[in-house]
């Protein structure tokens, strides 16, 4: 009986730790901004997402979809860097992020390697729905990291691209 | 004498004031002066000025906080839209790349 109780406690602790996971962007990634020609640095946690939601206009169809998408999110981290030269970062710079995706709930669903390019997509399984998404896209002169924590619909997210009157983000 | 003179004389004839009229007038003047003394005293003026200053300061603080919240909200909204835009574009680009590779 004691063994069963201990096992159940362990399972509860592990699942609680997994659901309470917060991502940290390694310092060596943050330092890449100094070398980059162009960089985007966005970190939005729960309170900021709630605040943004209040300013998204429900009468605008695009913003309504965005509002709906972020309503179930816990946090968003985006880092993109564009460099003038090759070799400004190394693939190992991303290891600290990959290490945070080794829990039982995270699974790598895509791995694509070509000369000078590596793309990985990880998803978090939260009960029977997608509980998070991480995109690591590394090219010779471009590095993109997208971490979305929370329930997300990939089809809706994909359909959102190029909307909102935002200049389209160039991704090769 | 014409009738108008008679009428004027009747209207302007001397009439004695009712008894105690002068005392009542003096009492009322005194009471009014006392109220004026209170409202014109220094501490009331200071209190009114202080209350007005506090009200203006509170209004200013609220307005600044509201402006700051609005600016933060607009910036958060911009970042949300940009994040979703980047994520969506990356997903589409990866999808296209994978599909293209499968077609080859």
Interface residues (C-beta under 8 A of the other chain):
Chain A: X40 X42 X44 X48 X49 X51 X52 X54 X55 X56 X63 X66 X69 X70 X76 X78 X80 X110 X112 X119 X121 X133 X135 X137 X144 X146 X148 X154 X157 X158 X159 X160 X161 X162 X163 X164 X166 X168 X169 X171 X172
Chain B: X69 X70 X72 X73 X74 X76 X77 X79 X80 X81 X82 X83 X84 X85 X86 X87 X88 X89 X90 X91 X92 X93 X94 X95 X97 X98 X101
